[in-house]
Amino acid sequence: MLQALRITEVAEITAGVLSGKPHEVLLSQIAIDSRQIINPAHTLFVALKGAKADGKTFIPSLIELGVRNFIVHSDFEIADFSTSDSCFIIVSDTREALQKLAAFQRSLFKNPVVSITGSNGKTIVKEWLGQVLSQKYHVAKSPKSYNSQVGVPLSIFGIQEEHQVAILEAGISKSGEMAALQRMIQPNLGIFTNIGSAHQEGFPDQESKILEKLALFQNANFVIYSKNQAELAEIIEREIDAEKLIAWSDQVGVDFTRSVKILEKGAKILLLKSDLSTFTFQVPFTDPASLENITHVIVASMTLGQSSDSIQQGLDHLKSVDMRLTLKPGVNDSLLIDDTYNNDLAGLKVALDFMQQQRPKRRKILILSDLLQQGSPAKLYAEVADLIKNHQLDLIFGVGEDIFKLEQLFQGKFKGFESSEALLDNLDPDQFSNDLILITGARPFGFERIVNKLQQRIHGTTLEINLNALTHNYNFYKRLIRPEIKVMVMVKAFAYGGGSVEIANHLQTMGADYLAVAFTDEGVTLRKHGITLPIMVLNPVEESIDLCHAFQLEPVVFSPEFFKMVSSYCKTHACKLSIHLDLDTGMHRLGFEHHQLDELIALIQQEKRMRIASVYTHLVGADEEIHKDFSLQQLESFNEMRKSLIPHVSKETLFHALNSAGIVAFPDYQFDMVRLGIGLYGVEVTGRFGSSLKSISTLKTTISQIKELQPGETVGYSRKGMLPNGGKIATLSLGYADGYDRRFSNGNGFVLIQGKKAPIIGNVCMDMCMVDVSGFSDIKAGEEAIIYGEGIPLQELADRIGTIPYELLTNISTRVKRVYYLD
């Protein structure tokens, strides 16, 4: 933060009402997450109201921790804390107060602020621009994709006095959001990357979306854009004064005329300025999107006064890598957090916070390089040490020259190396077992080699799980239910193929109330990996009740006979169990029927050792309008049975009937809890809110080999694949043993390669399949193929082979590596 503030100054900036005795202490940290407090006495906690939690609920524990200064909503009960020595600033909107503080801090920064908006490429342009500018300047930039109404303020608080330029990303999803970002960021230089279909549902039309985003640059000195984007360029040139515009294009008549020559490795970019001066740059990319993004970076760097030689030095270190925080399986049951491009304190903080949220492991280990171009090493590593102390690390591997300053400041074990090569030579994978390892470093250190050495060696096909998309979907459904309604999330069948342990852990950190699994062993696995949420077991058997007791799992009881069996177990073992009652209102699968209600009530009255945690029913066809009347019949039947049972169960017993489809279709029947299943994973089966959800998973593989076929040659088993005119095929390392359904054979399925469809040719094999790439140029072994994800919706694939998305998700084999990331 640029300037520490007294609580009285904060009240003045936010126009809030101060309650309590003001402290003279200077507040140098602003926090919105109770888990991220480093220096409690100097922290101002802003109690935001979110979809998953209300910050005010954490205030008592924060006071115990030593935090004394808070910003709260006007509905906060100050009287409850009248005996404490805490200070409260009361405002009508805590998020707006946070933004006012950010705007004040931004006003203190007199060096250039670059802001980036657009539909695609914002984060990659920000990261690449930061890396290139860091050859000359001390750069502050938004960590990861902190581009929202809350992310932007947090990014601004990361700007320090020593920074010479700040790069802030700005993202919006609906009309009216950009004004608040513009007031905070006040960019000197703007970059508008491009315009696409993302978040289109939040705007009446494309022009409205462009105008909303363009509002960010209303007071900017210069705006960089590509004239290749015709619609975007037309609106920018209409709305922004001509003297502020800096355009580049592949056509002549602009500020920077670009020509691109594709080389054997990478490409050469020639820029001709309007004054006829020319500049040549070599970049390691050939795809159009990366070339567009890197051109924005080069033009922005030149506009900021960076020399072409210095720009090229930065470009030499760039690689087309994921700019994401990724969780990967490591050797010997370890977990790796891959952050191998990070190069600043703000990004390190985000990565350490992500590490803190992971399930417990034997040790927490950090592999960290020098943080380049970040100001005074003594001051920098003192801050790094404070961060590390707060996150309770056991071991640090440091690489670089300045990193050794951390050795004197870190209380745990430190191993320092002057180069990545020296670390790799001394890095024995067998020294790690059941550890959580964060690997984060500047690009020149090439830490991806360390990740490769410590990764678990599994099949090359990967299923990528976007945890931000999972959070988005969870919050979407939270907004559809009343605040007091609890949420049970289905993580059965390996969390619909996504990996139950990591997804359950993420749900636990998000504040889910309950988890549900199909079988007892699934619940046991979750417990063994540190999941503490209540867990309902849908299909218990008599032999598994002992495990339910041992691991605090809650079995479903669905018949008088099963009720008596569980009751007998509790009496024999002198123990108590929480159970869930399944009522059959029309599924006719499991459950007590209406005529068994009196018998069930009698059993409940006799039984004192079993706690009835919940009572529920299953809807048969909530996802189909044709079954609406039957679903309503079910819900009314359940409500009648519920009324009969209420006098005989405790007031804590929860009643629930709605699944993902039911939450959308029957909002009046939320009862006490809802069950979130397929919707969490990005499939909205009613079709009403399909564009509001995000696909959380992408299944991808690589091309093993390219073959040229002569006319009449066939492909695969039984000679089913025919190429009458000859052509070209690519063999993919994916087959039905990985869960890729054999019904996709012979053109029923397709994959995406280089963004284009490649149909399956011949039969899908056990470990491989072949696709027709006859129309593709410049395709080679090792390239990526997308099986499903963005551009290939699960519903479309399911329709092609007459099944449902559930089956495609749950069929993915455990031999396919799951990778989890924050984008």
N, C-alpha and C positions, 0 to 999 in steps of 0.2 A: 504494500500500500504506500502511496506517495506521501501521505501526511497522516500521522496519528492524531486522534481527536479526543477531546473530553466529552463526557456524556451530555453536557449542556450544549456543546457545539453540534452534536448529533441531533439533539432535539430541535435546534434552530434550523438545521438543514432539512430535516424531514417534516417540519411543521407539526411535530407531535407534542403531546402533553407529558411533562416529566412528573413522575410519581416516585417518591422516596428521596432519600438524602443523596445529592450528587457526590460522586467520588472524583477526586482530583486526578486519578490515574489516567494515563494516556492509553487509548484503545487503538491497538495496532493490528488487530485481527478481527475480521468480520466472518462469522460462521453461520451456516444454516443447517448444519448436520452435527448432532450431538457427539458423533463418533470422531469428529475431526478437530477437537479442541487441543491445541498445543500449549498455549500459555493462558490458562483460565482467567487470571487476574487482568489481563490486557485484552480480553476477548469481548466483543459485542455479539450477542446471539440474536438473530432475527428469526422469530417464530413464524415461519410460513405455513399456510394452509395448503396441503397437497392432496392428491387423490388417494394416496395410501396412508398418510399420517398428518396430524396437526402438530406443528412444532411446539405448541404450548404444553403438550403432555410430557415433554422432556425437561421442562424447566426445573422441577424439584430435584432431579438427579444432577442437573447442571449446577445448581446451587451447592449441592454436596461436593461437587468436583472443584468448586471455587470460582465459578462464573458469577459475576455480580451485576452485569449490565445487559438489558434485554429490550428489544422492540417487540411489542405485542399488539394484537388486534383489540379493538375497543370492547369486545365481549369477554376479555380476560378478567378473571376474578382477582383483582389486586389484593383484596382484603385477606385472601388466604395466605398471603406472604407479608403481612404487615409487620410481623415480628422479625423478619429477616432484614439484613442490611443491604438488600438488593435495590437497584434502580430500574424503573420501567419507563419506557417511552411508549405512550398509547397513541396509536394511529388508526385510521379507518381501514387502511390496506397496507399490510406489512410488505408485500411484494413491491408496491409503489414506493414505499420508504427505502427499500433496498436499492431501487433504481435511482432514487434521488441522491443517495450516498455515492453511487457509482458515477453519476453525472458530475457531482462535486469533485471527486477524485480525478476524473477525466479532465476537468477544467484546469487542474494544476499541472497537467503534462503539456509542455510547450513544444515538444518535438513532434515530427510527423506521425499521424495515425492513419494507417491504411485499413480500409474495411472492404470486405468481399461479400457479395451476395450473388444470387442466381439460382438456377435449379439444380445443376450438377457441377461437381468439381470444386466446390467452395473449400472443403477441407484440404484437398490435395494441393490446390493453389496456395492456400495459407501455409501449409507445411513446406512446400518447395520454396516459396518466396522467403520464408523464414530461414531456410538453410542457405539459400543463395545470398541473402542480405547479411547473414552472419559472418560472411567472409570479410566484411568491412565494418559492420555496426553491431552494437549490443541490442539484441532484438527481444521484445516481449511479444508473445502471441497467445491467442486463445488455446487452452489445452484441449486436445481431441476436437470434438464437434460441439464445444460450448458456445452455441450460437443463439440460444433462446432468451426468453424474457428473464430467466434466472441465470442462465449460463453466461450471458454477456456481462452482467455486473460482476460475477465471480472472476471473469477474465480481466476486467478493468482493475479489480483489486490486486491483481498480480503484477501490475506495472510498477516498477521501482524507479528511483531517481536516476540510476546509472543507465537505464535503457535509452537508446538513441532513436528508436523507432518502435512503434507498436502495431501489430497486425491483428485485427479483430474480425471474426467471421460473424455474419448476421443471417439468421434463417427464420422464416415465418411460414405459417401454414394456413392463415386466413386473413381476411381483410381487417384492417384496424390495428394490426400488431406492430407494424414497422415504426410508427410514430414514437413509441417508447424507446425502441432501440436507437433511433436517430438522435433523440435527446441525450442519450448516454454516450454514444460513440463519437458523434460530431467529427466524421472523418475529414482529413485533408485531401486524401487520395482515395478514390473509389474504384473498385474493379467489379464489373458486372460480367460474370462468367458466360452464361447462356440462359436460355429459357426452354423449359420442357413441360411435361405433363405432371410432374410431382406436385402434390397438394392442390391439384386443380379443383377438387371438390370444395375447397374453402373460398373460391372466387367465382363470380358470375361468368367470367370469360378470361381468355388469355391476356387481353390488353389490361384488364383490371389488375391482374396479378403482376404484370410488368410495372404498371404505375405504382402499385403498392411497394414493390421492392425498390423502385427508383427513388421513392421518397427518402431513402437513406442518404442520398447524395445531394439533397437540395441545397446544402451550404458548402459542399466540397469544392476545393480549388480545381481539381481535375477528376475526370472519369474515364477509365480505360474500358474499351469494349471492342468486340469483333464485328466488323461490318459484314462478315460472312453470315451472321445471324440477321437476316434481312428484316424480319418483323421487329425484332428487338432494336436494331439500329435505327429504324424509322421512328420509333417512339422516343428513343433517347435523344435523337437529333431534333425532335419536335419540342421536347420538354426542357432540355438543358441548353444553356447558352453555348454557342459554337466555340467561343474562346476557351471553354473548360474541357472540351472533348479531345480525347486522344484515341484515335481509331486505328486498328490494324486490319489487314485483309489480304487475301490472296490476289485481289484485283488492285490495279493502280488507282491513284487519286486519293490516297489516305495518308495519315501521318507516318505509318509504318507499312510498307508493302512487303509481304512475306512470300518467299518461295522455299519449298522443301524438297530436298533430294534424299531419297531413301538409300541407305548404305547397307553393306553386308551386316554390319552391327550398328544399329541406331540410325540416326538421320542427321543431316546438315540443314540448319535453318539460316537463310540469308534474309536480312532485314535491310530494306532501302528506306531511309528517312526522306521526308519531304524536301529536306535541304540537299538531297542526293548523296549524303554520306551513307556508307554501307558497313554492315557488321555481320560477321559470320560466327555461328555457334554450333557446336556439335553436342547432340543430346543422345541419351541411351534408349530412346523410344521410337517406335514406328507407327503405332496405332493413332488414329485421328484424334481421339479424346485426349490422350496424353500430349500430343503435339499442340492441340489447342490450349490446354492448361499451361504448358511450359512457355508458350508464346506470351500469355498474359503475364507470367512471372518475369520473363526477360524484359518486356516493355515496361512493367512497373519498376523493375530494378534500374533501368536506364533513366526513367523519369525521376527517380530518387537520387540520381547523380552517381550511380555506381559505374565504374569503368567496365568495358567489355572483358578485359582480362580477369578482373575480379569476379564478374558474372560467370565466366567460363570455369574458373576454379570451383565455384559452387556447383555448377552443372556436372562437373566431373565426379562429384560425390553422390549424385542422385541416382536412384534405381527405381524401377517400377515395382514397388513393394506395397504391401498392405499398410495403410496408415491407421491401423487399428490395434487396440489392446486385445490380445488373443490369449485364451486359456487352452493349453494343449497337454495331452498326456505325455508324461516324461518317463525316464527310465526308473525301474524298481518302484512302481506305484507312486512316483512323484508327480507333481503338477507344475507345469511351466507357465508363467505369464510372460508372453512375448511382447516386448515394447521396444524392439531393437532399433527404432529410428529416433527415439526421443532424445532431446538435447536441451531441456530447460527445467527449471525448478517447478514451474506450474504443472508440466506434464508428469514429473516425478511424483508430485503430490497426488495427482489423479491415479497414477499407477499403484502407489502405496495404499490409497483408499480402496481400490479394487482388490488388492491383495488382502486387506483387512476383512473383506466380505466373504472370502473363500472359506470352505470348510476346514476344520482344524487338521493340521499335519504335524509331524514330529518336530520339524524345525522350519523357521521362516528365514530364507536366504535371499540376499540381494547381490546381483552381479551388476556393477555400475561402472561406467566410464567417466572420464573427465567431462564436465559440463562446459562445452566450449563457448567462448564469446559471451559470458554471462557476468562480467564485471569482476570485482575484487575477489580472488580466490579465498582469502581469509574470511571475508563476510559471507560469501556464497556457501562455503562448506560448514560454517557455523549454523546456517539455516538448514542445510541438509542434515546435519547432526540432530538438530531439534526435531525435524520430521521423523528421522529414523528412531529416535528415542521414543516418540509418541507411538510408533507402530511396533515396538518391541521385537526387533530383529535379533536373530541368533548369530548370524555369520554374514560378513560382507566380503566379496571378492571385488577389489578395486583395480581399474586399469587406467593408466595414464601417468602424467607427471604431477599434476596438482592434487590428484585424488588421495595422495598419501597424507595430506593435511587432515583427512577424516580419521586417520588412525588414532590420533591423539584425542579426538573428540568422541569417538564411539566406545561405549563401555564393553561391547561384546568382542567377539573374535574377528580380526581383520586380516585379510591376506591380500597384499598389494603386488601388482605386476606392471611393468613399464609398457608392455604392449599386449595386444590380443594374442599374438603368436605365443608369447611367454605363458599366458594363461592357458591357452589350448594345450600346450606341451605338458602342463602340470595338472590338467583337468581330467581326473579319472571318474567316469560315470558311476563306477561302483561305490564311490564314496557317498553317493546320494541314495537315500531310501525313505520313501514316504515323506518327502520334503516338499515344501511350497517354495518355488524358486522364481523370483522376479528378475528378468533379464532386460536391462534398459541402458541404452547408450547412444552416443552420437554416431551418425552415419559413417564417418571415416574409420571407426573402430571395427566395423564389419561383424557385429555381434550375432548376425544370423548364423555364423559358423558355430557359435556356442550353442544356439538353439538346436541346430542340426545334430550336434554331438550328444545333446542330452535328451532329444526326443525319443519317445517310445517308437520302435520300428514296427509299424503296422502297415497294412494294405494301403496303397497309394491313393485309393478313393477316399474322399473325406465328406463328412456331413458338417457343414458350418452352421452354427446356431447363433443368431444375432440376439444378444441379451437385451439390447436397447429396444428391438422390435417386440420382444417378449414383454418388457415393461410397458411399452405403448399399448399393446393389446389388453394387458391386465388392467391398466388405467382406463381404457375405453369402456370395459364392462363395469368397472367401479363407478363410472359416471352414470351408468344406466340404472344403478340400484340406489336405494336410500342409504344415507350415511351409516345408519345403525345396523345394516344388514351385513352378516358375516359372509366370507367367501371360502368355500372349499374348492381346492384345485385338484383335478385328476392327474396323477402322475403314474397311472398304471401303464402296463406294456412299455416299460422303459421310457416313460414320459412321452408316449406316442412316437417312440423311436428316437427322441432327442437326447436321451441320457438322463435317467431319473435323478441321480445324485446331484449333478451340477445344477439342473433346473430346479430341483427341490430346494437346494441351498439358495439359489437366486430368489425364489418365491419367499423363502423364510426371511431374507433381508428386505424384501418389499413389503412384508407385513401381512401375508396371507394368514388366514385363521386356521385352516385345516388342510390336510392332504388326504388323498384317497388312492389306495393301490388295489390291485385285483387280488393278489395272493400274499400270504403271510411272509414268504421269503423276500418279497419286494420291500416290505416294511422293515424287515430285519436289516437288509442292506442299507436302507436309509439311516436307521438308528446307528449302525456301525460306522457310518461316515459323518456322524455329528448332527444329524437332523433332529431337532427337538420339538417341532410342531406336533400337535395331535394328529394321528394317522388312523384313518378308517380302513379296514380290510373288507373288501366287498365279497370275496368268495372264500371264507375260511372253511376249514374242514376240522373234524374232531381232533385229529392228530396235531393240529397246529395251535390249539388253544394254549398249550403250555408255552409256546414261543410268544404268543400274544401277551401272556402274563409277564414273561421274562423281559420283553422289550417294550412294554407299555404300548401295545398296539390295541386297537379297538375293533373287535370283530362285529360284522353284521349278523344279526339274528333274524332268521326269515321264516321260522316255522315253530309250532309248539314243541316239537320233538327236539329241535336244536336249542331252543330256549332252556328246556329241562336239562339237556346235556351240559350246557355251559353253567347252569345253576349248580348242577351236581359237582362239576369241577371246582367251582368256587367254595362249596361247602367242604369237599374233600381236602382241599389245599388251604383252607382257612384264609382265603384271599378275596380281594375285590377286583372287579373288572368293569371298565366302561364299555358299553355296547351300543349298537345302533339298530333300530327296528326298521325293517323293510316292509312296507305295506303295498300289496298288489292291487292296483286300481285299473288294470287293463293290459299290462305287459304280459302277464301270465307266464312269468319266467321263475322268479322266486318271490316270496313275500307272503305275509298274512293277508288273507282275504277278509272281506267285510263280515262274513258269517262267523269268522274265527275271533272277532273282536272281544266278545265276552270272555272267551277262554284266555285270550291274551291279557285282558285286564285282571283276571283272577291270578294268572301267573305273576304279573307285576306286583300285585298286592301281597303275595306270599314271599316274594324274593326281596331280600334286604342287602344282599352282597353285590348286586349288579347295578351300576349307575347307568341310567339310560341317557346317553349323551345326545342322541338325536333320533328323530323319527322321520322317515322320508318315503317318497315314491318315485318311480321312473315314468317319464312321459314317453309315449310310444311314437308319436309323430309330430313333435313340436316344430320340426323344420319344414313341414309341408302344410300349405294352406288347406289342402283337401281334407286334412285330419283335424282342422281347428275345432270343430264341434266336439269331436271325440276327446281332444286334449282338455277342453273346458269341462267336459263330463268328468274326466279323470281328476282335474283339480278340485272340482266341487265335491267329488266323492272323498278325496283325501282330506278336504277341509272338514267334512262331516266326521270322518274317523278321528281327525285331530281333536275336534271338540269333545268327542267321547273320551279321548285319552288324557286330555289336559288335567283333569282332577286327580289322575292317578300317577302322574310323573312330576318331577321337580320343576320349579320355575326356571331352572337353568337349561332344561331340555330344549334343544333346537328342532324346529320343524322345517323341512325343505323339500321342494319338488322340482325346481327349475334347473334345467341344464343350460348349455350355451345358447341353444336355439330358444329355449323357454324364456331366458332373460330378455331377449329381444321381443318375442311374440306375446308374452303374457306378463307384463310388468306389474299388474295388480296382484300377482300371486307370489310375491317374494318371500312371504312368511318371515322366518328368522335368518335364513341362510340360502345361498344359491350355490350351484355346483358348476364350476367353470372347467370345460374340457377342450374340445376341438377348437373353440374360438380363441383360446389362449395361443394356440399354435398357428393362428393366422387364417383359419378357414371359417367363414361366416356362412353357415349352411342355409339360413333362411333367404339369403340373397338381398336382404334389405340394406346391409351396411358393409358390403364386400370391400368397397374402396376405403373404408375407415380402418380396416385392419391391415397389418403388415405381415408378410410372410416371414417367419422366423428362421426358416432353414433353407439352405442351398446344398444340394447334392452335386458334387462335381468329381470328375476324374480326369485322366490325362490320356493323350494319344500315345499308344505304344509303338505303332508303325504305320506308315503310309504305303499302299500298294497300288500299282498301275495294273489294270486288268484289260485283257484283250477282248474283242467282241465275242460274245457267246460263253465266256467263262462264268462260273458260278461262285457263290460265296457261302461258306459255312456248311454245317451238318445237313444231310439229306439234299444238298444242292438247291436249297430253297431260295437263296438270293440270286437273282438273275440280273445281269447287265448285258442285254442283247447287243448294245453298241459299244461295249467296253466302257472304261471310266476309271475312277479313282476311289478307293475306299480307305477309311481310317479304322484301325482296330483300337478299341477302348478297353482299359483294364477294369471292366465292370460286367458282372453277370448275374444270373439268378441266385447264386450263392450269396451275393451281396444284397439281395432283396429287389433286384431289378426284374420285374415280372416278365415271364417268358411270353406272355400275351402281347408284349410290345414288338414281337418279331415281325419281320416282313412288312415294314412300312407302317405298322400300327403306332409305333412310337417315333420320337425324334429327339435330338439333343441340339443344343446351341453351341456352335463353334464360331469364334470371331463375330458373334452376334447374329449369325445366320443359321437357319434350320438345316440340320443334316439328318435325313430319315434313316431309321434302322433298316439294314439290309440283311436278309437271311435270318436264321434262328438265333435268338439270344442264347449264348453258351453259359456254362456254369460260372466261368470266371472272366469271360470276355463277351463283347458284342462288336459288331461292325456297322459303320455308318457310311452312307454314300456321300462323298465329298467331291464328286466329279466337277461341280461348278466352282470349286474353291481354287484360288490362286495363292501361292506363297504359304502353303500349309505344311507343317512339319511335325515330326514326333516330339512329344513333350508339351505340346500345346494343351490348353485347358478345354474341357468340354463340360457344359452345364447340363445336368440331367433334369433337375427341376429347381425352381427358384424364380428370380426376377426374369420375366419373359416367357416362362413356362409354368403357368399356374397348375397347382395340383389338381384342381377340379377338372381342367381340360384334359389332363392325362388320365384321370380316373374315368371320365366319360368315354375316352377312346377305347378302353378295354372293359367297359361295363362294370365298374366297381365304384368304390367310394374313397375319398381322400384318406380316411382312417386306415384303410388297408395298405395304401402306398406308404404312409408314414411308419406304421408299425412293422412293416416287412423289412426295413433296412437292417441288415445283419450287424451283429456286434463286432464283426471283424472290420467294419468300416469305422475309421477314426473319426471321433467327434471332436470338433474344434469350436470353442466358444469365444465370442468377441464382443467388444463394445465399439460401435462405429462412431 
